Amino acid sequence: MFDISKEKIDIQCDCGRKHVATFQDAINQKIIRCSCGANIQLNDGNGSVRMGVTDINKAFRDLENAFKKLGG
């Protein structure tokens, strides 16, 4: 099954360096440490990332179940 929380997103530091995080990292409000010394705090303050991931994963699960019903 597809899990959107594992998808990678690009984060850019003020210094211009790019970092890779996942939606799960955003949900967990992970701190990314840049080699320039900056800390980038990921924030899901209103829970929109968590809700979006949950909704999308449910949609994929429902789609998978619909395909199983058609095929079997």
C-alpha positions as CSV (number, residue, x, y, z in Angstrom):
1,M,0.0,0.0,0.0
2,F,1.1,3.5,-0.7
3,D,1.9,5.7,2.3
4,I,2.1,9.4,1.6
5,S,3.8,10.1,5.0
6,K,7.0,8.6,3.6
7,E,7.1,10.9,0.6
8,K,10.0,13.3,0.5
9,I,9.7,17.1,0.5
10,D,12.4,19.7,-0.1
11,I,13.2,22.2,2.6
12,Q,15.5,25.2,1.9
13,C,17.6,26.9,4.6
14,D,18.0,30.6,4.6
15,C,21.6,30.0,3.5
16,G,20.3,28.4,0.3
17,R,21.2,24.8,1.1
18,K,18.5,22.2,0.4
19,H,17.4,19.5,2.7
20,V,15.1,16.5,2.3
21,A,12.4,15.7,4.9
22,T,9.2,13.6,4.8
23,F,5.7,14.4,5.6
24,Q,6.1,12.3,8.7
25,D,9.0,14.5,9.8
26,A,6.7,17.5,9.5
27,I,4.0,15.7,11.6
28,N,6.6,14.9,14.2
29,Q,7.9,18.5,14.1
30,K,11.4,17.4,13.5
31,I,14.3,19.9,13.7
32,I,16.6,19.8,10.7
33,R,20.2,20.9,11.3
34,C,21.9,22.7,8.5
35,S,25.7,22.6,8.0
36,C,25.6,26.4,8.2
37,G,24.6,26.0,11.9
38,A,20.9,26.9,11.5
39,N,18.2,24.8,12.9
40,I,15.0,24.5,10.8
41,Q,12.0,23.6,12.9
42,L,9.3,21.9,11.0
43,N,5.9,22.8,12.3
44,D,2.4,21.3,11.9
45,G,0.8,23.7,14.3
46,N,-2.8,23.3,13.1
47,G,-2.5,19.6,12.3
48,S,-3.1,20.1,8.6
49,V,-0.3,17.9,7.5
50,R,-1.5,15.1,9.8
51,M,-5.1,15.4,8.6
52,G,-4.0,15.5,4.9
53,V,-1.8,12.4,5.3
54,T,-4.6,10.6,7.0
55,D,-7.2,11.6,4.4
56,I,-4.9,10.7,1.4
57,N,-3.9,7.3,2.9
58,K,-7.6,6.5,3.5
59,A,-8.4,7.4,-0.1
60,F,-5.7,5.1,-1.4
61,R,-6.8,2.3,0.9
62,D,-10.4,2.7,-0.3
63,L,-9.3,2.7,-3.9
64,E,-7.2,-0.4,-3.3
65,N,-10.3,-2.1,-1.7
66,A,-12.5,-1.1,-4.7
67,F,-10.0,-2.7,-7.1
68,K,-10.0,-5.9,-5.0
69,K,-13.8,-6.0,-5.2
70,L,-13.7,-5.6,-9.0
71,G,-11.1,-8.2,-9.5
72,G,-12.3,-10.8,-7.1
